[in-house]
Amino acid sequence: MSSSYLSARLTRRLLLTGAAASILLRPRVLHGQTRAFAVDGRTDPLDRVQVEIGDAKQTAFLPQLKLLRWNDEVNLSARLMVDPSGGALTTPGNVIRWDKGIYRCEWYPQPDSQAHPEGGFEFAVTLLARPVSNRVPFSMQAKNALFLYQPPLTLFERQRGNLRPDNIVGSYAVYHVAPPANVPGGMLYRSGKVAHIYRPEAIAANGQRVWCDLSIDAPAGLMTITVPRLFLDTAPYPILIDPTVGYTTLGASTDGTGDFILATSFTAPSAGDANPGTAFVGCKGELGVSELTVMMGAYTGGGANPNGKARLATASPITFTSNVMAFRSSAITWTGITATSYWLSINGDVNIEGIETAYDTGDTTYFYGRVHANDMPDPWGTNTGSFDAKVSVYVEYTAAAADCTGSRLTLMGVGC
């Protein structure tokens, strides 16, 4: 096994760092046999992520990763489709390892990084010899999860200055199908994003790399990683394939919003008031060298687009100096919210550099050019176009007593 291959594995695991040493594996044992391991992805009770390796419901260990979000309100699992009988389970250095034939599966955490913002968990499959097929199949089960494919950016998106990293092209953003309200002191649903399944890469023994194709057919319960056939035929073995499930709550692509105003429709889950509430926008500056201000407002709903809709509320200016993508917030006063549809809008800024907004493909966002003066238009103007974007933005408000307390409106239209 070459040194470059071993180096690649160590780099991906980061198992020689303090972060790896803090990982606690909790075995699930039945009749002296380990069936599964429980791992805490996030321990914050308001934003909890649990990972289960194996299947605690079975009598023997199976090569499976299961992610559970918000105390198992949403979950998804992927299991390598091979006969598990005779597989050997070990735990070297806080890695969970399972060997069977030409397959070696390893599970380990990924820390927060540029490639995996907010961290994640890796399900590494190593091919010890050339397989019959270039497709690596997994069974996939999910509860309350919506899988949104992230294609290459369109020409229009590229011309806007949008960015989609290589490991996001061909990946899947995972959202709650209908997230409940975020009650103060309760679960943090934010804009409803559960996880991100990144585009996998194959790494040969000599360090050669190639992107793989990822396909998820949720109704059929199938996830497939397709490795280029030529790579499998010519690259030296072993070959590592590295699907990673990330914990990020922000959209994984960036829109070059600049001096543009954006709007997307949502449905309020319940009646209530933001008096005051809090507006949240996932955004950053291109360079982080100048002070930027993003504005946010709510508009009457209905219709095929936001053109001419009346303004209902405007948030205080969100001012910052940073090139790190994050949810940023300000106060908003919006009374008389009812359980109906509205338009939520943000207006960017340009000051030496421009505002960039986090998004995933999976919804329709309308826009037109507008330079704001720490205000939002009334009424909303006439859009000059639209593109496929689920923008990372939401509003927290207090619901009427008959509904629930402390709801958060998101672009997904959450319910109580």
NURO-968877 format. One record per residue (C-alpha): residue in three letters; x, y, z. Coordinates in steps of 0.001 Angstrom, whole numbers. Layout:
<rec resn="ALA" X="X" Y="Y" Z="Z"/>
...
***
This chain:
<rec resn="MET" X="0" Y="0" Z="0"/>
<rec resn="SER" X="1614" Y="3238" Z="-1154"/>
<rec resn="SER" X="2559" Y="6129" Z="1137"/>
<rec resn="SER" X="471" Y="8572" Z="-939"/>
<rec resn="TYR" X="-2627" Y="6441" Z="-415"/>
<rec resn="LEU" X="-1988" Y="6215" Z="3323"/>
<rec resn="SER" X="-1423" Y="9973" Z="3464"/>
<rec resn="ALA" X="-4735" Y="10581" Z="1705"/>
<rec resn="ARG" X="-6524" Y="8366" Z="4209"/>
<rec resn="LEU" X="-4944" Y="10098" Z="7190"/>
<rec resn="THR" X="-5766" Y="13494" Z="5764"/>
<rec resn="ARG" X="-9413" Y="12569" Z="5311"/>
<rec resn="ARG" X="-9769" Y="10987" Z="8728"/>
<rec resn="LEU" X="-7839" Y="13563" Z="10736"/>
<rec resn="LEU" X="-7606" Y="10826" Z="13323"/>
<rec resn="LEU" X="-4326" Y="12051" Z="14744"/>
<rec resn="THR" X="-5915" Y="15265" Z="16014"/>
<rec resn="GLY" X="-7525" Y="16061" Z="19329"/>
<rec resn="ALA" X="-10919" Y="16236" Z="17623"/>
<rec resn="ALA" X="-10810" Y="12550" Z="16822"/>
<rec resn="ALA" X="-9651" Y="11638" Z="20299"/>
<rec resn="SER" X="-12805" Y="13209" Z="21780"/>
<rec resn="ILE" X="-15164" Y="10961" Z="19818"/>
<rec resn="LEU" X="-17060" Y="8558" Z="22076"/>
<rec resn="LEU" X="-18218" Y="5296" Z="20516"/>
<rec resn="ARG" X="-21099" Y="3734" Z="22437"/>
<rec resn="PRO" X="-21527" Y="64" Z="21411"/>
<rec resn="ARG" X="-24985" Y="-1518" Z="21227"/>
<rec resn="VAL" X="-24483" Y="-5156" Z="22264"/>
<rec resn="LEU" X="-26887" Y="-8117" Z="22157"/>
<rec resn="HIS" X="-25906" Y="-11571" Z="23470"/>
<rec resn="GLY" X="-22264" Y="-10512" Z="23475"/>
<rec resn="GLN" X="-22347" Y="-9337" Z="19829"/>
<rec resn="THR" X="-21973" Y="-5671" Z="18813"/>
<rec resn="ARG" X="-24875" Y="-4635" Z="16594"/>
<rec resn="ALA" X="-24231" Y="-902" Z="16306"/>
<rec resn="PHE" X="-22371" Y="2141" Z="17642"/>
<rec resn="ALA" X="-23972" Y="5428" Z="18694"/>
<rec resn="VAL" X="-21997" Y="8638" Z="18147"/>
<rec resn="ASP" X="-22916" Y="12229" Z="19008"/>
<rec resn="GLY" X="-22527" Y="14450" Z="15960"/>
<rec resn="ARG" X="-23741" Y="17452" Z="17949"/>
<rec resn="THR" X="-24531" Y="17435" Z="21643"/>
<rec resn="ASP" X="-26475" Y="20717" Z="21853"/>
<rec resn="PRO" X="-29978" Y="19557" Z="22908"/>
<rec resn="LEU" X="-31527" Y="22283" Z="20744"/>
<rec resn="ASP" X="-29572" Y="21279" Z="17639"/>
<rec resn="ARG" X="-28822" Y="17629" Z="18289"/>
<rec resn="VAL" X="-27364" Y="15343" Z="15635"/>
<rec resn="GLN" X="-26988" Y="11627" Z="16357"/>
<rec resn="VAL" X="-25155" Y="9095" Z="14204"/>
<rec resn="GLU" X="-25659" Y="5349" Z="14403"/>
<rec resn="ILE" X="-23195" Y="3001" Z="12706"/>
<rec resn="GLY" X="-24751" Y="-411" Z="12148"/>
<rec resn="ASP" X="-28399" Y="-1128" Z="12915"/>
<rec resn="ALA" X="-29393" Y="-1481" Z="16576"/>
<rec resn="LYS" X="-32644" Y="-3169" Z="15512"/>
<rec resn="GLN" X="-30774" Y="-6114" Z="13984"/>
<rec resn="THR" X="-29119" Y="-9064" Z="15707"/>
<rec resn="ALA" X="-25738" Y="-8596" Z="13967"/>
<rec resn="PHE" X="-23640" Y="-5693" Z="12677"/>
<rec resn="LEU" X="-24554" Y="-4354" Z="9218"/>
<rec resn="PRO" X="-22501" Y="-1856" Z="7129"/>
<rec resn="GLN" X="-24820" Y="1110" Z="7608"/>
<rec resn="LEU" X="-24727" Y="4781" Z="8591"/>
<rec resn="LYS" X="-27845" Y="6423" Z="10015"/>
<rec resn="LEU" X="-28149" Y="10132" Z="10774"/>
<rec resn="LEU" X="-30878" Y="11277" Z="13167"/>
<rec resn="ARG" X="-31773" Y="14958" Z="13441"/>
<rec resn="TRP" X="-33852" Y="16715" Z="16079"/>
<rec resn="ASN" X="-34313" Y="13637" Z="18294"/>
<rec resn="ASP" X="-35134" Y="11390" Z="15339"/>
<rec resn="GLU" X="-37803" Y="13662" Z="13905"/>
<rec resn="VAL" X="-35909" Y="13295" Z="10630"/>
<rec resn="ASN" X="-33533" Y="10481" Z="9781"/>
<rec resn="LEU" X="-31783" Y="8927" Z="6818"/>
<rec resn="SER" X="-29714" Y="5779" Z="6512"/>
<rec resn="ALA" X="-27475" Y="4227" Z="3858"/>
<rec resn="ARG" X="-26407" Y="546" Z="3924"/>
<rec resn="LEU" X="-23850" Y="-1032" Z="1591"/>
<rec resn="MET" X="-25665" Y="-3714" Z="-404"/>
<rec resn="VAL" X="-23446" Y="-6752" Z="171"/>
<rec resn="ASP" X="-24090" Y="-10020" Z="1969"/>
<rec resn="PRO" X="-23038" Y="-9168" Z="5556"/>
<rec resn="SER" X="-22467" Y="-12736" Z="6707"/>
<rec resn="GLY" X="-18875" Y="-13422" Z="7718"/>
<rec resn="GLY" X="-17901" Y="-9746" Z="7942"/>
<rec resn="ALA" X="-15221" Y="-8804" Z="10485"/>
<rec resn="LEU" X="-15848" Y="-5811" Z="12794"/>
<rec resn="THR" X="-12977" Y="-3939" Z="14511"/>
<rec resn="THR" X="-12477" Y="-473" Z="16047"/>
<rec resn="PRO" X="-8859" Y="616" Z="15489"/>
<rec resn="GLY" X="-8082" Y="4117" Z="16787"/>
<rec resn="ASN" X="-11717" Y="5262" Z="17124"/>
<rec resn="VAL" X="-12478" Y="4175" Z="13580"/>
<rec resn="ILE" X="-15303" Y="1712" Z="13092"/>
<rec resn="ARG" X="-14092" Y="-814" Z="10498"/>
<rec resn="TRP" X="-15883" Y="-3693" Z="8795"/>
<rec resn="ASP" X="-14209" Y="-6068" Z="6295"/>
<rec resn="LYS" X="-15887" Y="-8466" Z="3909"/>
<rec resn="GLY" X="-14268" Y="-9801" Z="723"/>
<rec resn="ILE" X="-13037" Y="-6960" Z="-1478"/>
<rec resn="TYR" X="-14859" Y="-4370" Z="659"/>
<rec resn="ARG" X="-13556" Y="-2481" Z="3664"/>
<rec resn="CYS" X="-15970" Y="-8" Z="5243"/>
<rec resn="GLU" X="-14801" Y="2627" Z="7712"/>
<rec resn="TRP" X="-16817" Y="5267" Z="9550"/>
<rec resn="TYR" X="-15300" Y="8322" Z="11219"/>
<rec resn="PRO" X="-16140" Y="11985" Z="11896"/>
<rec resn="GLN" X="-15131" Y="14878" Z="9677"/>
<rec resn="PRO" X="-14398" Y="18155" Z="11512"/>
<rec resn="ASP" X="-15593" Y="21579" Z="10447"/>
<rec resn="SER" X="-13648" Y="22562" Z="7310"/>
<rec resn="GLN" X="-13992" Y="24477" Z="4064"/>
<rec resn="ALA" X="-15023" Y="21248" Z="2322"/>
<rec resn="HIS" X="-17430" Y="20223" Z="5106"/>
<rec resn="PRO" X="-18774" Y="23338" Z="6907"/>
<rec resn="GLU" X="-20065" Y="22433" Z="10386"/>
<rec resn="GLY" X="-18484" Y="18972" Z="10109"/>
<rec resn="GLY" X="-20006" Y="15614" Z="9222"/>
<rec resn="PHE" X="-19504" Y="11867" Z="9209"/>
<rec resn="GLU" X="-17763" Y="9796" Z="6563"/>
<rec resn="PHE" X="-18787" Y="6381" Z="5261"/>
<rec resn="ALA" X="-15586" Y="5330" Z="3484"/>
<rec resn="VAL" X="-15733" Y="2270" Z="1244"/>
<rec resn="THR" X="-12374" Y="842" Z="163"/>
<rec resn="LEU" X="-12190" Y="-1538" Z="-2788"/>
<rec resn="LEU" X="-9299" Y="-3919" Z="-2108"/>
<rec resn="ALA" X="-9549" Y="-5425" Z="-5598"/>
<rec resn="ARG" X="-11314" Y="-4696" Z="-8874"/>
<rec resn="PRO" X="-15099" Y="-5124" Z="-8544"/>
<rec resn="VAL" X="-17351" Y="-6717" Z="-11156"/>
<rec resn="SER" X="-19409" Y="-3523" Z="-11490"/>
<rec resn="ASN" X="-18408" Y="140" Z="-11327"/>
<rec resn="ARG" X="-21574" Y="858" Z="-9342"/>
<rec resn="VAL" X="-21476" Y="739" Z="-5560"/>
<rec resn="PRO" X="-25110" Y="333" Z="-4398"/>
<rec resn="PHE" X="-26576" Y="1287" Z="-1023"/>
<rec resn="SER" X="-30068" Y="763" Z="263"/>
<rec resn="MET" X="-31451" Y="4048" Z="1583"/>
<rec resn="GLN" X="-34278" Y="4704" Z="4014"/>
<rec resn="ALA" X="-35491" Y="8103" Z="5202"/>
<rec resn="LYS" X="-38143" Y="9686" Z="7417"/>
<rec resn="ASN" X="-39485" Y="13194" Z="6770"/>
<rec resn="ALA" X="-36559" Y="13938" Z="4438"/>
<rec resn="LEU" X="-36567" Y="15676" Z="1057"/>
<rec resn="PHE" X="-33543" Y="15081" Z="-1215"/>
<rec resn="LEU" X="-32675" Y="17979" Z="-3531"/>
<rec resn="TYR" X="-30159" Y="17287" Z="-6317"/>
<rec resn="GLN" X="-27561" Y="20031" Z="-6849"/>
<rec resn="PRO" X="-26699" Y="20143" Z="-10574"/>
<rec resn="PRO" X="-23897" Y="22132" Z="-12192"/>
<rec resn="LEU" X="-24618" Y="25858" Z="-12221"/>
<rec resn="THR" X="-26464" Y="27154" Z="-15255"/>
<rec resn="LEU" X="-24863" Y="29725" Z="-17539"/>
<rec resn="PHE" X="-27166" Y="32327" Z="-16007"/>
<rec resn="GLU" X="-26034" Y="31462" Z="-12469"/>
<rec resn="ARG" X="-22381" Y="31642" Z="-13482"/>
<rec resn="GLN" X="-22971" Y="35045" Z="-15088"/>
<rec resn="ARG" X="-24476" Y="36222" Z="-11778"/>
<rec resn="GLY" X="-21193" Y="35318" Z="-10126"/>
<rec resn="ASN" X="-22669" Y="32354" Z="-8255"/>
<rec resn="LEU" X="-20374" Y="29670" Z="-6895"/>
<rec resn="ARG" X="-20916" Y="25943" Z="-6357"/>
<rec resn="PRO" X="-17865" Y="24008" Z="-5082"/>
<rec resn="ASP" X="-16806" Y="20838" Z="-6877"/>
<rec resn="ASN" X="-17968" Y="18603" Z="-4030"/>
<rec resn="ILE" X="-21435" Y="20224" Z="-4180"/>
<rec resn="VAL" X="-21914" Y="19731" Z="-7931"/>
<rec resn="GLY" X="-23801" Y="16435" Z="-8205"/>
<rec resn="SER" X="-24509" Y="16306" Z="-4458"/>
<rec resn="TYR" X="-27795" Y="16290" Z="-2525"/>
<rec resn="ALA" X="-29111" Y="18840" Z="-29"/>
<rec resn="VAL" X="-31463" Y="17200" Z="2469"/>
<rec resn="TYR" X="-34376" Y="19177" Z="3957"/>
<rec resn="HIS" X="-37174" Y="18464" Z="6409"/>
<rec resn="VAL" X="-40349" Y="17894" Z="4359"/>
<rec resn="ALA" X="-42376" Y="20080" Z="6777"/>
<rec resn="PRO" X="-40353" Y="21330" Z="9758"/>
<rec resn="PRO" X="-42340" Y="22293" Z="12856"/>
<rec resn="ALA" X="-42000" Y="25672" Z="14497"/>
<rec resn="ASN" X="-38841" Y="26604" Z="16337"/>
<rec resn="VAL" X="-40119" Y="27232" Z="19863"/>
<rec resn="PRO" X="-37762" Y="29373" Z="21984"/>
<rec resn="GLY" X="-35834" Y="26907" Z="24071"/>
<rec resn="GLY" X="-36816" Y="24147" Z="21626"/>
<rec resn="MET" X="-35291" Y="22621" Z="18508"/>
<rec resn="LEU" X="-33454" Y="24884" Z="16046"/>
<rec resn="TYR" X="-34965" Y="24046" Z="12664"/>
<rec resn="ARG" X="-33707" Y="27268" Z="11040"/>
<rec resn="SER" X="-34548" Y="27033" Z="7315"/>
<rec resn="GLY" X="-35225" Y="23307" Z="7598"/>
<rec resn="LYS" X="-31950" Y="21896" Z="6288"/>
<rec resn="VAL" X="-31150" Y="18468" Z="7724"/>
<rec resn="ALA" X="-27836" Y="17545" Z="6114"/>
<rec resn="HIS" X="-25803" Y="17583" Z="2925"/>
<rec resn="ILE" X="-24642" Y="14415" Z="1146"/>
<rec resn="TYR" X="-21504" Y="15536" Z="-655"/>
<rec resn="ARG" X="-20355" Y="14340" Z="-4055"/>
<rec resn="PRO" X="-18008" Y="11383" Z="-3478"/>
<rec resn="GLU" X="-14462" Y="11099" Z="-4737"/>
<rec resn="ALA" X="-12423" Y="7954" Z="-5480"/>
<rec resn="ILE" X="-8748" Y="7911" Z="-4414"/>
<rec resn="ALA" X="-6345" Y="5283" Z="-5776"/>
<rec resn="ALA" X="-3290" Y="3804" Z="-4022"/>
<rec resn="ASN" X="-1000" Y="6225" Z="-5868"/>
<rec resn="GLY" X="-3059" Y="9269" Z="-4806"/>
<rec resn="GLN" X="-4840" Y="9641" Z="-8163"/>
<rec resn="ARG" X="-8344" Y="11045" Z="-7705"/>
<rec resn="VAL" X="-11562" Y="11168" Z="-9700"/>
<rec resn="TRP" X="-15073" Y="12423" Z="-9000"/>
<rec resn="CYS" X="-17850" Y="9844" Z="-8844"/>
<rec resn="ASP" X="-21523" Y="10189" Z="-9768"/>
<rec resn="LEU" X="-24031" Y="10100" Z="-6917"/>
<rec resn="SER" X="-27658" Y="9135" Z="-7480"/>
<rec resn="ILE" X="-30437" Y="8941" Z="-4884"/>
<rec resn="ASP" X="-33799" Y="7405" Z="-5762"/>
<rec resn="ALA" X="-35715" Y="7993" Z="-2539"/>
<rec resn="PRO" X="-38987" Y="6278" Z="-3608"/>
<rec resn="ALA" X="-37010" Y="3168" Z="-4613"/>
<rec resn="GLY" X="-34880" Y="3334" Z="-1440"/>
<rec resn="LEU" X="-31612" Y="3297" Z="-3383"/>
<rec resn="MET" X="-28396" Y="5348" Z="-3384"/>
<rec resn="THR" X="-25772" Y="4536" Z="-6013"/>
<rec resn="ILE" X="-22186" Y="5727" Z="-6394"/>
<rec resn="THR" X="-20830" Y="5206" Z="-9895"/>
<rec resn="VAL" X="-17031" Y="5204" Z="-10262"/>
<rec resn="PRO" X="-15641" Y="5853" Z="-13775"/>
<rec resn="ARG" X="-14969" Y="2434" Z="-15310"/>
<rec resn="LEU" X="-11634" Y="3488" Z="-16798"/>
<rec resn="PHE" X="-10423" Y="4555" Z="-13347"/>
<rec resn="LEU" X="-11255" Y="1163" Z="-11856"/>
<rec resn="ASP" X="-9556" Y="-599" Z="-14777"/>
<rec resn="THR" X="-6309" Y="1382" Z="-14703"/>
<rec resn="ALA" X="-5757" Y="2838" Z="-11210"/>
<rec resn="PRO" X="-3770" Y="853" Z="-8613"/>
<rec resn="TYR" X="-5654" Y="-730" Z="-5716"/>
<rec resn="PRO" X="-6816" Y="-294" Z="-3018"/>
<rec resn="ILE" X="-9239" Y="2467" Z="-4059"/>
<rec resn="LEU" X="-11019" Y="4562" Z="-1431"/>
<rec resn="ILE" X="-14521" Y="5948" Z="-2109"/>
<rec resn="ASP" X="-15505" Y="8669" Z="352"/>
<rec resn="PRO" X="-19195" Y="9619" Z="662"/>
<rec resn="THR" X="-19666" Y="12121" Z="3498"/>
<rec resn="VAL" X="-22876" Y="13238" Z="5213"/>
<rec resn="GLY" X="-22438" Y="16829" Z="6385"/>
<rec resn="TYR" X="-24235" Y="18623" Z="9210"/>
<rec resn="THR" X="-24385" Y="22056" Z="7546"/>
<rec resn="THR" X="-27561" Y="24104" Z="8052"/>
<rec resn="LEU" X="-26756" Y="26705" Z="5382"/>
<rec resn="GLY" X="-27212" Y="26436" Z="1647"/>
<rec resn="ALA" X="-24021" Y="25017" Z="116"/>
<rec resn="SER" X="-23833" Y="27396" Z="-2875"/>
<rec resn="THR" X="-23408" Y="31175" Z="-2959"/>
<rec resn="ASP" X="-25406" Y="33687" Z="-4964"/>
<rec resn="GLY" X="-23657" Y="36832" Z="-6142"/>
<rec resn="THR" X="-26527" Y="38923" Z="-4778"/>
<rec resn="GLY" X="-24727" Y="42283" Z="-4779"/>
<rec resn="ASP" X="-27170" Y="45142" Z="-5438"/>
<rec resn="PHE" X="-30088" Y="42836" Z="-6189"/>
<rec resn="ILE" X="-33330" Y="42257" Z="-4331"/>
<rec resn="LEU" X="-34538" Y="38637" Z="-4027"/>
<rec resn="ALA" X="-37933" Y="37219" Z="-3065"/>
<rec resn="THR" X="-39288" Y="33728" Z="-2467"/>
<rec resn="SER" X="-42752" Y="32585" Z="-1418"/>
<rec resn="PHE" X="-43503" Y="30823" Z="1863"/>
<rec resn="THR" X="-46550" Y="29847" Z="3887"/>
<rec resn="ALA" X="-46837" Y="30947" Z="7527"/>
<rec resn="PRO" X="-47535" Y="27909" Z="9737"/>
<rec resn="SER" X="-49739" Y="29809" Z="12202"/>
<rec resn="ALA" X="-51123" Y="33176" Z="13193"/>
<rec resn="GLY" X="-49052" Y="35420" Z="15427"/>
<rec resn="ASP" X="-46816" Y="38462" Z="15705"/>
<rec resn="ALA" X="-43148" Y="39341" Z="15391"/>
<rec resn="ASN" X="-43314" Y="42120" Z="17969"/>
<rec resn="PRO" X="-40427" Y="42063" Z="17891"/>
<rec resn="GLY" X="-39212" Y="39021" Z="16034"/>
<rec resn="THR" X="-35860" Y="38218" Z="14484"/>
<rec resn="ALA" X="-34895" Y="38061" Z="10812"/>
<rec resn="PHE" X="-32085" Y="35698" Z="9752"/>
<rec resn="VAL" X="-30110" Y="35723" Z="6482"/>
<rec resn="GLY" X="-27300" Y="33339" Z="5484"/>
<rec resn="CYS" X="-24793" Y="35704" Z="3893"/>
<rec resn="LYS" X="-21210" Y="36980" Z="3717"/>
<rec resn="GLY" X="-19037" Y="39503" Z="1918"/>
<rec resn="GLU" X="-16934" Y="38477" Z="-1081"/>
<rec resn="LEU" X="-13700" Y="39527" Z="635"/>
<rec resn="GLY" X="-14663" Y="40573" Z="4153"/>
<rec resn="VAL" X="-12841" Y="43899" Z="3877"/>
<rec resn="SER" X="-15725" Y="46385" Z="3744"/>
<rec resn="GLU" X="-18831" Y="46992" Z="5824"/>
<rec resn="LEU" X="-21920" Y="45615" Z="4088"/>
<rec resn="THR" X="-25620" Y="45949" Z="4884"/>
<rec resn="VAL" X="-28345" Y="43505" Z="3868"/>
<rec resn="MET" X="-32014" Y="44379" Z="4260"/>
<rec resn="MET" X="-34943" Y="42021" Z="4711"/>
<rec resn="GLY" X="-38704" Y="42453" Z="4488"/>
<rec resn="ALA" X="-42039" Y="40634" Z="4320"/>
<rec resn="TYR" X="-44667" Y="41178" Z="1632"/>
<rec resn="THR" X="-48244" Y="40159" Z="970"/>
<rec resn="GLY" X="-48495" Y="36763" Z="-651"/>
<rec resn="GLY" X="-50407" Y="35162" Z="-3462"/>
<rec resn="GLY" X="-49933" Y="35327" Z="-7191"/>
<rec resn="ALA" X="-47338" Y="33735" Z="-9411"/>
<rec resn="ASN" X="-44615" Y="36230" Z="-8427"/>
<rec resn="PRO" X="-43966" Y="39061" Z="-5928"/>
<rec resn="ASN" X="-44453" Y="41888" Z="-8444"/>
<rec resn="GLY" X="-46360" Y="44807" Z="-6937"/>
<rec resn="LYS" X="-46879" Y="43154" Z="-3534"/>
<rec resn="ALA" X="-47349" Y="45487" Z="-544"/>
<rec resn="ARG" X="-44675" Y="45640" Z="2142"/>
<rec resn="LEU" X="-45788" Y="44396" Z="5560"/>
<rec resn="ALA" X="-42585" Y="44703" Z="7569"/>
<rec resn="THR" X="-38924" Y="45675" Z="7298"/>
<rec resn="ALA" X="-36136" Y="44307" Z="9484"/>
<rec resn="SER" X="-33452" Y="46526" Z="10951"/>
<rec resn="PRO" X="-30323" Y="46703" Z="8772"/>
<rec resn="ILE" X="-28035" Y="43683" Z="9102"/>
<rec resn="THR" X="-24532" Y="45152" Z="8993"/>
<rec resn="PHE" X="-21339" Y="43106" Z="9083"/>
<rec resn="THR" X="-17746" Y="42787" Z="7831"/>
<rec resn="SER" X="-16889" Y="39143" Z="7169"/>
<rec resn="ASN" X="-16213" Y="36719" Z="4326"/>
<rec resn="VAL" X="-17412" Y="33764" Z="6424"/>
<rec resn="MET" X="-20851" Y="32450" Z="5467"/>
<rec resn="ALA" X="-23169" Y="32458" Z="8491"/>
<rec resn="PHE" X="-26707" Y="33233" Z="9577"/>
<rec resn="ARG" X="-26820" Y="36938" Z="10526"/>
<rec resn="SER" X="-29798" Y="38504" Z="12252"/>
<rec resn="SER" X="-31636" Y="41692" Z="13186"/>
<rec resn="ALA" X="-34929" Y="42704" Z="14794"/>
<rec resn="ILE" X="-38157" Y="42828" Z="12799"/>
<rec resn="THR" X="-41598" Y="44061" Z="13850"/>
<rec resn="TRP" X="-44422" Y="42392" Z="11942"/>
<rec resn="THR" X="-47887" Y="42106" Z="13438"/>
<rec resn="GLY" X="-51047" Y="40398" Z="12221"/>
<rec resn="ILE" X="-49401" Y="37338" Z="10707"/>
<rec resn="THR" X="-51961" Y="34766" Z="9552"/>
<rec resn="ALA" X="-51597" Y="31184" Z="8379"/>
<rec resn="THR" X="-51317" Y="32046" Z="4713"/>
<rec resn="SER" X="-48710" Y="32643" Z="2026"/>
<rec resn="TYR" X="-46342" Y="35621" Z="1921"/>
<rec resn="TRP" X="-43221" Y="36726" Z="82"/>
<rec resn="LEU" X="-39972" Y="37040" Z="2020"/>
<rec resn="SER" X="-37416" Y="39387" Z="431"/>
<rec resn="ILE" X="-33789" Y="40438" Z="959"/>
<rec resn="ASN" X="-31875" Y="43310" Z="-635"/>
<rec resn="GLY" X="-28106" Y="43031" Z="-1001"/>
<rec resn="ASP" X="-25343" Y="45605" Z="-1006"/>
<rec resn="VAL" X="-22139" Y="46523" Z="-2842"/>
<rec resn="ASN" X="-19365" Y="48487" Z="-1100"/>
<rec resn="ILE" X="-16006" Y="47684" Z="-2745"/>
<rec resn="GLU" X="-17228" Y="44082" Z="-2597"/>
<rec resn="GLY" X="-20700" Y="42565" Z="-2741"/>
<rec resn="ILE" X="-23098" Y="40546" Z="-592"/>
<rec resn="GLU" X="-23171" Y="36800" Z="-1267"/>
<rec resn="THR" X="-26153" Y="34745" Z="-92"/>
<rec resn="ALA" X="-26291" Y="31035" Z="776"/>
<rec resn="TYR" X="-28689" Y="28840" Z="-1204"/>
<rec resn="ASP" X="-29397" Y="25345" Z="-2492"/>
<rec resn="THR" X="-31152" Y="24435" Z="-5723"/>
<rec resn="GLY" X="-34759" Y="23504" Z="-4993"/>
<rec resn="ASP" X="-37135" Y="26511" Z="-5154"/>
<rec resn="THR" X="-37900" Y="29606" Z="-7271"/>
<rec resn="THR" X="-36399" Y="32974" Z="-6368"/>
<rec resn="TYR" X="-37286" Y="36215" Z="-8203"/>
<rec resn="PHE" X="-35022" Y="39253" Z="-8482"/>
<rec resn="TYR" X="-34320" Y="42688" Z="-9916"/>
<rec resn="GLY" X="-31516" Y="45210" Z="-9491"/>
<rec resn="ARG" X="-31950" Y="47717" Z="-6658"/>
<rec resn="VAL" X="-29578" Y="49868" Z="-4593"/>
<rec resn="HIS" X="-31106" Y="50179" Z="-1129"/>
<rec resn="ALA" X="-30795" Y="53084" Z="1323"/>
<rec resn="ASN" X="-31316" Y="50903" Z="4410"/>
<rec resn="ASP" X="-34894" Y="50373" Z="3262"/>
<rec resn="MET" X="-37133" Y="47937" Z="1406"/>
<rec resn="PRO" X="-39399" Y="49017" Z="-1464"/>
<rec resn="ASP" X="-43152" Y="49454" Z="-1094"/>
<rec resn="PRO" X="-44532" Y="47914" Z="-3193"/>
<rec resn="TRP" X="-42095" Y="45289" Z="-4417"/>
<rec resn="GLY" X="-40968" Y="46128" Z="-7959"/>
<rec resn="THR" X="-41149" Y="44167" Z="-11198"/>
<rec resn="ASN" X="-38820" Y="41196" Z="-11380"/>
<rec resn="THR" X="-36385" Y="40932" Z="-14276"/>
<rec resn="GLY" X="-35915" Y="37194" Z="-13896"/>
<rec resn="SER" X="-35856" Y="34170" Z="-11636"/>
<rec resn="PHE" X="-33632" Y="31187" Z="-10888"/>
<rec resn="ASP" X="-33786" Y="27918" Z="-8980"/>
<rec resn="ALA" X="-32717" Y="28803" Z="-5430"/>
<rec resn="LYS" X="-33818" Y="27892" Z="-1909"/>
<rec resn="VAL" X="-32286" Y="30829" Z="-53"/>
<rec resn="SER" X="-31121" Y="30396" Z="3560"/>
<rec resn="VAL" X="-33396" Y="32952" Z="5231"/>
<rec resn="TYR" X="-36104" Y="32850" Z="7884"/>
<rec resn="VAL" X="-38041" Y="34952" Z="10411"/>
<rec resn="GLU" X="-38734" Y="34117" Z="14056"/>
<rec resn="TYR" X="-42095" Y="35203" Z="15437"/>
<rec resn="THR" X="-44357" Y="34437" Z="18393"/>
<rec resn="ALA" X="-47433" Y="32487" Z="17378"/>
<rec resn="ALA" X="-50905" Y="33079" Z="18767"/>
<rec resn="ALA" X="-51630" Y="31177" Z="21986"/>
<rec resn="ALA" X="-54057" Y="28850" Z="20221"/>
<rec resn="ASP" X="-51298" Y="27783" Z="17815"/>
<rec resn="CYS" X="-47826" Y="27599" Z="19354"/>
<rec resn="THR" X="-45211" Y="29911" Z="20822"/>
<rec resn="GLY" X="-42097" Y="31212" Z="19110"/>
<rec resn="SER" X="-42606" Y="30040" Z="15541"/>
<rec resn="ARG" X="-39991" Y="30642" Z="12881"/>
<rec resn="LEU" X="-41117" Y="31335" Z="9338"/>
<rec resn="THR" X="-38806" Y="29887" Z="6726"/>
<rec resn="LEU" X="-38737" Y="29732" Z="2976"/>
<rec resn="MET" X="-40093" Y="26181" Z="3326"/>
<rec resn="GLY" X="-43265" Y="27251" Z="5164"/>
<rec resn="VAL" X="-42950" Y="25435" Z="8458"/>
<rec resn="GLY" X="-45823" Y="24361" Z="10687"/>
<rec resn="CYS" X="-46343" Y="24204" Z="14450"/>
***
